[in-house]
Amino acid sequence: MKNNWDKLFGKKDFSYYSKSYNLKKYDNNFLNSFNQAKVIYPELNKQKFREILKFIEKIIKFKKKSSLLDFGSGNGCFLNFFIKKFALKNNISLEVSKNLIDLQKRELKFTKFIKTNSKEFKIDKIKDFKVNASICLSCFQYFKSYKYARKVMEFLLRVSKNVILIYDIKDFNKKKHYRDSVRLRQNLTKSEFFKKYKNFPLRYYRRSFFSNILSKNKHKTTFKYYFLKLPNSATDNKYGYCLIILRKNI
């Protein structure tokens, strides 16, 4: 089975890019970020977006002029909001699509942009403890392998000073229910669903996948972690969960 998510995300006619490119800009940080987010999450309304932002802010506990890394930053909707609200500096945006990075560069300041490659993980240029916080939102399901996911985890643990939020991890135990919900939402038969997503598989995770990484000797004395339900306002909140990782010395 192929995994063509990267190829899809990289196309100029892909909706994340094409619909974000000509969005009208307002003198309102929330409204601009909401319109960007709605491209990726069409079912969003303003109240749901506010609740998700508050959920993230409660976990990250942003401080003025601190730094943020966003792994799989998409069109930059969350980075855009938090950078402007908290005057964040020395931020890092990692994204697999060059087109989306170019789009972000038009809007985001105080940010270093890095194109990732899901075939092999080579991000050694970023120093240890480079950023105060890292977020990875609705991204782990698109990774090509569990090996790659482990490398992303090790990277986030290395570069983050204080806190990491991995948001919307697709639950292995709810895989069938999630697939059925997507299929019914799109009014597809089982065969139509299989044909449509044959080369676009999603990756699901048991909680033990993360616990095993964080229980290693080199990590268990350094980090504490817990799992959290997705907020009710999140899309498909019944089928995913969040992981929050805190460095113990903070």
VOKOLNU-932505 format. One record per residue: residue in one letter; x, y, z of N, C-alpha, C in turn. Coordinates in steps of 0.1 Angstrom, whole numbers. Each point is the difference from the previous one (the first is absolute). Layout:
BEGIN
("A", (X, Y, Z), (X, Y, Z), (X, Y, Z))
...
//
This chain:
BEGIN
("M", (8, -12, 0), (-8, 12, 0), (9, 13, 0))
("K", (-3, 9, -9), (7, 12, -1), (-5, 10, 11))
("N", (8, 10, 2), (-4, 11, 9), (3, 13, -7))
("N", (-11, 6, -6), (2, 11, -9), (-4, 13, 6))
("W", (-1, 1, 14), (-4, 12, 6), (9, 12, -3))
("D", (13, -3, 1), (10, 11, -3), (-2, 5, -14))
("K", (-2, -8, -10), (-1, 4, -13), (-13, 9, -2))
("L", (-11, -5, 7), (-12, 8, 0), (2, 14, 6))
("F", (6, 0, 12), (2, 13, 7), (8, 9, -8))
("G", (9, -5, -8), (10, 9, -8), (-6, 6, -12))
("K", (-12, -4, -5), (-5, 5, -12), (-6, 14, 2))
("K", (2, 8, -11), (-5, 14, 1), (-15, 1, -1))
("D", (-6, -11, -6), (-15, 1, 0), (-6, -7, 12))
("F", (8, -4, 10), (-5, -6, 12), (-7, 11, 8))
("S", (-11, -3, 6), (-9, 10, 6), (7, 8, 11))
("Y", (9, -6, 8), (6, 7, 11), (8, 12, -6))
("Y", (6, -2, -12), (8, 11, -6), (-9, 9, -8))
("S", (-8, -6, -9), (-7, 8, -10), (-11, 9, 7))
("K", (-7, -5, 10), (-10, 7, 7), (6, 10, 10))
("S", (12, -2, 4), (6, 9, 10), (7, 12, -7))
("Y", (4, -2, -13), (8, 10, -7), (-7, 13, -1))
("N", (-12, 0, -3), (-7, 13, -3), (-10, 4, 11))
("L", (2, -5, 12), (-9, 4, 11), (1, 15, 3))
("K", (-11, 6, 2), (0, 14, 3), (6, 3, 14))
("K", (8, 10, 1), (6, 3, 13), (-8, 11, 7))
("Y", (-1, -1, 13), (-7, 9, 9), (10, 5, 11))
("D", (-4, 11, 5), (8, 6, 12), (-4, -7, 13))
("N", (0, -13, 0), (-5, -8, 11), (7, -13, 0))
("N", (9, -2, 9), (8, -12, 1), (-9, -13, 1))
("F", (-10, 0, 8), (-8, -11, 2), (-7, -4, -13))
("L", (-6, 10, -7), (-8, -2, -12), (9, -6, -11))
("N", (12, 6, -2), (9, -5, -10), (4, -15, 3))
("S", (3, -3, 12), (4, -13, 4), (-12, -10, -2))
("F", (-11, 4, 4), (-12, -8, -1), (-3, -3, -15))
("N", (1, 10, -9), (-3, -3, -14), (11, -10, -5))
("Q", (12, 1, 4), (10, -9, -4), (-3, -14, 5))
("A", (-4, -1, 13), (-3, -13, 6), (-12, -7, -7))
("K", (-10, 8, -4), (-12, -5, -6), (3, -6, -14))
("V", (11, 4, -6), (4, -7, -13), (3, -15, 3))
("I", (7, -2, 11), (4, -13, 4), (-11, -8, 7))
("Y", (-7, 7, 8), (-11, -6, 8), (-14, 7, -4))
("P", (-6, -4, -11), (-11, 7, -6), (-12, 1, 10))
("E", (-1, -10, 9), (-12, 0, 9), (2, 9, 12))
("L", (11, 7, 1), (3, 9, 11), (-10, 12, 0))
("N", (-3, 4, 12), (-6, 13, 1), (8, 8, 10))
("K", (-3, 13, 2), (9, 9, 8), (0, -5, 15))
("Q", (-11, -5, 5), (0, -4, 14), (9, -12, 2))
("K", (-1, -10, -9), (8, -12, 1), (15, 4, -1))
("F", (3, 9, -9), (14, 4, -2), (5, 7, 13))
("R", (-8, 8, 6), (4, 7, 13), (3, -11, 10))
("E", (-9, -10, 1), (2, -10, 10), (13, -8, -2))
("I", (3, -3, -13), (12, -7, -3), (13, 8, 4))
("L", (-1, 13, -3), (11, 9, 3), (2, 1, 15))
("K", (-11, 1, 8), (1, 0, 14), (6, -13, 6))
("F", (-4, -11, -6), (5, -13, 4), (15, 0, -2))
("I", (5, 4, -11), (15, 0, -3), (7, 10, 10))
("E", (-6, 12, 2), (6, 10, 8), (1, -5, 15))
("K", (-10, -7, 4), (0, -5, 14), (11, -10, 2))
("I", (4, -8, -10), (10, -10, 1), (14, 6, -2))
("I", (2, 9, -10), (13, 6, -3), (4, 11, 10))
("K", (-10, 7, 5), (3, 11, 9), (10, 10, -6))
("F", (-4, 6, -11), (9, 9, -8), (4, 12, 9))
("K", (13, 3, -2), (5, 13, 6), (4, 9, -11))
("K", (-1, 13, 2), (4, 10, -10), (14, -2, -4))
("K", (2, 0, -14), (13, -1, -6), (7, -14, 2))
("S", (-8, -10, 4), (6, -13, 0), (-1, -6, -14))
("S", (5, -12, -2), (1, -6, -13), (-9, -13, -1))
("L", (-4, -2, -13), (-9, -11, -3), (4, -7, -12))
("L", (0, -14, 0), (2, -8, -12), (-13, -7, -3))
("D", (-3, 0, -13), (-12, -6, -5), (4, -11, -10))
("F", (-1, -12, 3), (3, -11, -9), (-12, -4, -8))
("G", (1, 2, -13), (-12, -3, -9), (-9, 12, 1))
("S", (5, 12, -3), (-6, 12, 2), (-11, 4, -10))
("G", (-1, -7, -11), (-11, 2, -10), (1, 14, -6))
("N", (-11, 7, 0), (0, 14, -5), (4, 10, 10))
("G", (4, -4, 12), (5, 9, 11), (-11, 6, 8))
("C", (-12, -5, 0), (-11, 7, 7), (2, 1, 15))
("F", (6, -11, 6), (2, 1, 15), (12, 8, 3))
("L", (11, -2, -7), (12, 9, 2), (-3, 14, -2))
("N", (-8, 4, -10), (-4, 13, -3), (-7, 7, 12))
("F", (-9, -8, 6), (-7, 6, 11), (8, 2, 13))
("F", (8, -11, 3), (8, 1, 13), (11, 9, -1))
("I", (7, 1, -12), (11, 9, -1), (-4, 15, 2))
("K", (-12, 3, -6), (-5, 14, 1), (-6, 3, 14))
("K", (-7, -10, 6), (-6, 3, 13), (11, 1, 11))
("F", (10, -8, -1), (10, 0, 11), (14, 6, -4))
("A", (0, 6, -11), (13, 6, -5), (11, -10, 0))
("L", (-2, -12, -4), (10, -11, 0), (11, 3, -9))
("K", (12, -4, 5), (13, 2, -8), (6, -13, -2))
("N", (9, -1, -10), (9, -12, -3), (-8, -12, -1))
("N", (-11, 1, -8), (-9, -12, -2), (5, -8, -12))
("I", (-5, -13, -1), (4, -9, -10), (-13, -7, -6))
("S", (0, 1, -13), (-11, -7, -7), (5, -11, -9))
("L", (-5, -12, 3), (5, -12, -8), (-12, -5, -8))
("E", (1, -1, -13), (-11, -4, -8), (5, -8, -12))
("V", (-7, -10, -5), (4, -8, -11), (-2, 6, -13))
("S", (-9, 10, -1), (-4, 6, -13), (8, 13, -2))
("K", (8, 1, -10), (7, 13, -3), (-10, 11, -3))
("N", (-11, -4, -7), (-10, 10, -3), (-6, 7, 12))
("L", (-3, -9, 10), (-5, 6, 13), (10, 8, 7))
("I", (12, -4, 0), (11, 8, 6), (1, 14, -7))
("D", (-1, 0, -13), (1, 13, -7), (-12, 8, 3))
("L", (-11, -6, 2), (-12, 7, 5), (2, 6, 14))
("Q", (5, -7, 9), (3, 4, 13), (9, 12, 0))
("K", (10, 0, -8), (10, 10, -1), (-6, 14, -3))
("R", (-11, 0, -6), (-6, 13, -3), (-6, 7, 13))
("E", (-3, -9, 10), (-8, 5, 11), (8, 0, 13))
("L", (8, -11, 3), (7, -2, 13), (13, 7, 1))
("K", (2, 7, 11), (13, 6, 3), (6, -7, 12))
("F", (13, 2, 2), (8, -6, 11), (0, -15, -1))
("T", (0, -5, -12), (-2, -15, -1), (10, -5, -10))
("K", (6, -12, 3), (9, -7, -9), (-8, -11, -6))
("F", (1, -2, -13), (-8, -9, -8), (9, -12, -4))
("I", (-5, -12, 2), (7, -12, -4), (-9, -10, -7))
("K", (4, -4, -11), (-8, -10, -8), (4, -14, 5))
("T", (-9, -8, 5), (3, -13, 5), (-2, -10, -12))
("N", (5, -12, 3), (0, -11, -10), (-4, -13, 8))
("S", (-12, -5, -3), (-5, -11, 8), (7, -14, -4))
("K", (8, 0, -11), (7, -12, -4), (12, -2, 10))
("E", (6, 10, 4), (11, -1, 9), (1, 13, 9))
("F", (4, -2, 12), (-1, 11, 10), (14, 6, 2))
("K", (2, 12, -5), (13, 6, 1), (-2, 15, 4))
("I", (-2, 2, 13), (-1, 14, 5), (10, 1, 12))
("D", (12, -1, -4), (11, 1, 10), (5, 14, 3))
("K", (-5, 10, -9), (5, 13, 1), (-5, 8, 12))
("I", (-12, -5, 5), (-6, 7, 11), (6, -4, 13))
("K", (5, 9, 8), (7, -2, 13), (-9, -6, 11))
("D", (6, -7, 9), (-8, -4, 12), (-6, 11, 7))
("F", (-12, -2, 6), (-7, 11, 8), (-1, 13, -8))
("K", (-3, -1, -13), (-1, 12, -8), (-12, 8, 2))
("V", (-11, -7, 3), (-13, 7, 2), (-6, -3, 13))
("N", (-8, 10, 5), (-7, -2, 13), (-11, -11, -1))
("A", (-7, -1, -11), (-11, -9, -2), (-1, -5, -14))
("S", (-6, -12, -1), (-2, -6, -14), (-14, -5, 0))
("I", (-6, 2, -12), (-14, -6, -3), (1, -8, -12))
("C", (-8, -11, -1), (-2, -8, -12), (-15, -3, 0))
("L", (-7, 6, -9), (-14, 0, 0), (-6, -8, -12))
("S", (-7, -11, 3), (-7, -8, -11), (10, -4, -10))
("C", (12, -5, 4), (10, -3, -10), (5, -14, 1))
("F", (1, -6, 11), (6, -14, 2), (-7, -10, -9))
("Q", (-13, 2, -3), (-7, -10, -8), (5, -1, -14))
("Y", (7, 10, -5), (5, 0, -14), (14, -5, -1))
("F", (7, -4, 11), (14, -5, -1), (0, -13, -7))
("K", (11, -2, -8), (1, -12, -8), (3, -13, 8))
("S", (6, 2, 12), (4, -12, 7), (0, 3, 15))
("Y", (0, -10, 9), (2, 2, 14), (14, 4, 3))
("K", (9, -5, -8), (14, 4, 1), (2, 15, -1))
("Y", (-7, 5, -10), (1, 15, -2), (-6, 7, 12))
("A", (-12, -5, 4), (-6, 6, 12), (9, 1, 12))
("R", (7, -11, 2), (10, -1, 11), (11, 11, -1))
("K", (4, 2, -12), (11, 10, -3), (-6, 14, 3))
("V", (-12, 2, -4), (-7, 13, 3), (-1, 3, 15))
("M", (-4, -11, 7), (0, 1, 15), (13, 4, 6))
("E", (11, -7, -4), (13, 2, 5), (5, 15, -3))
("F", (-4, 4, -12), (4, 14, -4), (-7, 10, 9))
("L", (-13, -2, 2), (-8, 10, 8), (5, 0, 15))
("L", (3, -12, 5), (6, -1, 13), (13, 7, 2))
("R", (8, 0, -11), (13, 6, 0), (0, 15, -1))
("V", (-9, 6, -8), (1, 14, -3), (-9, 8, 10))
("S", (-9, -6, 7), (-10, 7, 8), (4, 2, 14))
("K", (1, 13, 5), (4, 3, 13), (-10, -4, 11))
("N", (-13, 3, -3), (-10, -1, 10), (-11, -10, -2))
("V", (-8, 2, -11), (-12, -8, -2), (-2, -4, -15))
("I", (-6, -11, -2), (-3, -5, -13), (-15, -4, 0))
("L", (-7, 4, -10), (-14, -4, -2), (-2, -8, -13))
("I", (-3, -12, 0), (-4, -8, -12), (-15, -2, 1))
("Y", (-6, 7, -10), (-15, 1, 0), (-6, -8, -11))
("D", (-11, -7, 4), (-8, -7, -10), (8, -12, -5))
("I", (4, -9, 9), (6, -13, -3), (-11, -10, -3))
("K", (-1, -6, -11), (-10, -9, -4), (1, -13, 9))
("D", (-10, -4, 7), (0, -11, 10), (-1, -13, -7))
("F", (10, -9, 2), (0, -13, -7), (-12, -8, 4))
("N", (-5, 1, 12), (-11, -7, 5), (-13, 4, -6))
("K", (0, 12, -7), (-13, 5, -6), (2, 1, -15))
("K", (9, -7, -5), (3, 1, -15), (-13, -3, -8))
("K", (-6, -11, 3), (-12, -4, -8), (-11, 10, 1))
("H", (-3, 5, 12), (-10, 10, 2), (3, 13, -7))
("Y", (13, 4, 0), (4, 12, -7), (-2, -1, -15))
("R", (4, -12, -6), (-1, -2, -14), (-15, 0, -4))
("D", (-8, -6, 8), (-15, -1, -3), (-6, 14, 0))
("S", (5, 9, 10), (-6, 13, 1), (4, 9, -12))
("V", (12, -2, -5), (5, 7, -12), (-8, -4, -12))
("R", (-1, -14, -1), (-7, -5, -12), (-15, 4, 0))
("L", (-6, 0, 11), (-14, 4, 0), (-2, 15, -2))
("R", (9, 8, 5), (0, 14, -2), (1, 4, -15))
("Q", (8, -8, -7), (2, 2, -14), (-10, -8, -9))
("N", (-9, -7, 7), (-10, -8, -7), (6, -10, -10))
("L", (10, -7, 5), (7, -10, -9), (-3, -14, 5))
("T", (0, -9, -10), (-1, -14, 3), (14, -5, 5))
("K", (1, -12, 6), (13, -5, 5), (10, -1, -12))
("S", (-5, -5, -11), (9, -1, -11), (4, 13, -6))
("E", (-9, 10, 0), (4, 13, -5), (10, 7, 10))
("F", (-2, -2, 13), (9, 5, 10), (14, -6, -2))
("F", (1, -13, -2), (13, -6, -1), (7, 5, -13))
("K", (-8, 1, -10), (7, 5, -13), (5, 14, 2))
("K", (-8, 9, 6), (4, 14, 2), (12, 1, 8))
("Y", (1, -8, 11), (11, 2, 10), (11, -11, -1))
("K", (-1, -8, -11), (10, -11, -2), (14, 5, 2))
("N", (4, 11, -6), (13, 5, 0), (2, 12, 10))
("F", (-10, 2, 8), (1, 10, 10), (-4, -5, 14))
("P", (8, -10, 5), (-3, -6, 13), (3, 9, 12))
("L", (-8, -1, 10), (3, 7, 13), (7, -9, 10))
("R", (8, 6, 8), (7, -8, 10), (-7, 2, 14))
("Y", (-2, -11, 7), (-7, 1, 13), (10, -5, 11))
("Y", (-2, 5, 12), (10, -2, 10), (-7, -5, 13))
("R", (6, -10, 6), (-3, -4, 14), (7, 10, 9))
("R", (-5, 2, 12), (7, 9, 9), (13, -6, 4))
("S", (1, -13, 0), (13, -7, 4), (11, 4, -10))
("F", (-3, 4, -12), (11, 4, -9), (8, 12, 6))
("F", (-8, 9, 5), (7, 12, 6), (6, -3, 14))
("S", (-7, -8, 7), (4, -3, 14), (14, -8, -1))
("N", (1, -8, -10), (13, -8, -1), (11, 9, -3))
("I", (-2, 10, -8), (11, 10, -3), (3, 8, 12))
("L", (-10, 5, 7), (3, 9, 12), (4, -8, 12))
("S", (-1, -13, 0), (5, -8, 12), (14, -4, -1))
("K", (6, 3, -12), (15, -3, -1), (8, 7, 11))
("N", (11, -6, 4), (8, 5, 11), (4, 15, -3))
("K", (3, 3, -12), (5, 14, -3), (-12, 10, 0))
("H", (-12, -5, 0), (-11, 10, 1), (-8, 0, 13))
("K", (-1, -12, 6), (-10, -1, 12), (4, 9, 11))
("T", (13, 3, 2), (4, 9, 10), (-1, 15, -4))
("T", (-2, 2, -13), (0, 14, -5), (-14, 5, -3))
("F", (-9, -9, -4), (-13, 5, -4), (-12, -7, 8))
("K", (-10, 7, 2), (-13, -5, 4), (-10, 2, -10))
("Y", (-10, -8, -1), (-10, 1, -11), (-13, -5, 4))
("Y", (-10, 4, -7), (-14, -6, 2), (-8, 1, -13))
("F", (-10, -8, -1), (-9, 0, -12), (-13, 8, 4))
("L", (-5, 6, -10), (-12, 9, 2), (-10, -2, -11))
("K", (-13, 1, 3), (-10, -1, -10), (1, 12, -9))
("L", (-4, -1, -12), (-1, 12, -9), (-12, 8, 5))
("P", (1, 13, -2), (-11, 9, 4), (-13, -4, -7))
("N", (-11, 2, 5), (-13, -3, -6), (-2, 7, -14))
("S", (7, 12, -1), (-1, 8, -12), (8, -6, -11))
("A", (9, -9, 2), (9, -6, -10), (-8, -9, -9))
("T", (4, 0, -13), (-6, -9, -10), (4, -14, 4))
("D", (-10, -9, 0), (3, -15, 3), (6, -2, 13))
("N", (-5, 8, 10), (6, -1, 14), (-1, -13, 6))
("K", (-10, -8, -5), (-2, -14, 6), (11, -10, -4))
("Y", (8, 3, -10), (8, -10, -6), (15, 4, 2))
("G", (3, 10, 7), (14, 4, 2), (3, 4, 14))
("Y", (13, 3, 3), (3, 5, 13), (13, 9, -1))
("C", (4, 6, 11), (12, 8, 0), (10, -5, 10))
("L", (12, 3, -3), (12, -3, 9), (6, 13, 4))
("I", (2, 2, 13), (7, 12, 5), (12, -5, 8))
("I", (12, 6, -4), (13, -4, 6), (6, 12, 6))
("L", (4, -1, 12), (6, 11, 8), (14, -4, 5))
("R", (9, 10, -2), (14, -3, 5), (-1, 2, 15))
("K", (5, -9, 8), (-2, 0, 15), (7, 12, 7))
("N", (10, 6, -6), (6, 11, 7), (-6, 14, -2))
("I", (-13, 0, -5), (-6, 13, -2), (-10, 2, 12))
//
